[in-house]
Amino acid sequence: MVAAHCLTIRQTGLLAGTALVLALLLPVLGDGSEPPYGLVRALIVTLGGLLCVAIARRAERQHADLTRMTRIAERAMIPSLPAELGGVRLTTHTRSATRNARIGGDLHEAIATPAGARLIIGDVKGHGLDAAHLSAAVLSAFRRTAATAPDLACLARDLDARIGPDLGPEDFVTVLLAEFVPGAVLLVNCGHPAPIRVDSRLRVLEPPRPCPPLGLSPHPYVWRVRLQPSDRLLLFTDGFTEARDRSGTQVPFEEHLHAALTAPTLAEALRDLLDLLRPDHSTRTRPDDLTLILAQPADAPQE
């Protein structure tokens, strides 16, 4: 019975068959002093094996159904961003630190508003279901208010207020909000890794002054960064800053990233960037959640 819950159908069947063979061989290998109960024993083992196979088949179907439901929930919580939104081209990559799941502590979303495309990327403290629950709360709040908030600072304050009931005493969420307007991008950074503008070189867009994450009494403010049609903006979570290349060393920004991020199209640029990275399975610490968003004004030519 334990095998039926722990093994696949094929493995359970092989185990039951082995038990049946042993049950049939025991009378032959014995010294003949015991009554000939071999057939009865074989029948019991056979019935038990069939029952175990049936249980294993049911458990496998339930696991498949649960996997499908999980994938549907993941797509509902963190849908793929459109290739173009509000005059901005977008491409995205996500990876959860939780095995066989997309949902983790990272979050992202983009919404078209009258002011322009507004985007959020964030990172919840921790991993697993608790982090996924808080990520869902932040995304829900963003979807409700992103289109109506007068500016990004008001949006950040509203997010902080709305997720308050979902925060534990030590919980917090780093977020970066971006609003794309003609010739520029407006940013609010609440404790999140600074984005990178890609032009003739890489420019890390550190905020003029620090602001705490959501949940730690942030005092958000908006600042404006020039964004030419040929410029690109890379937004990411700390899984990127902690990522390592194929040699096991941290990715050197200036040497390899610029070449990757200036590929002819956004899709190629993201692919080349991912080629530089790998999950760090060689260390004892598990890889962190990773989210990458590459954005560019839609009026930029694509080769």
Beta strands, then each sheet from edge to edge (+ up, - down):
strand 1: 84-85
strand 2: 88-95
strand 3: 106-113
strand 4: 116-124
strand 5: 173-181
strand 6: 184-190
strand 7: 196-198
strand 8: 202-204
strand 9: 223-226
strand 10: 232-236
strand 11: 290-297
sheet 1: 1+ 2- 11+ 10- 7+ 8-
sheet 2: 3+ 4- 5+ 6- 9+
end
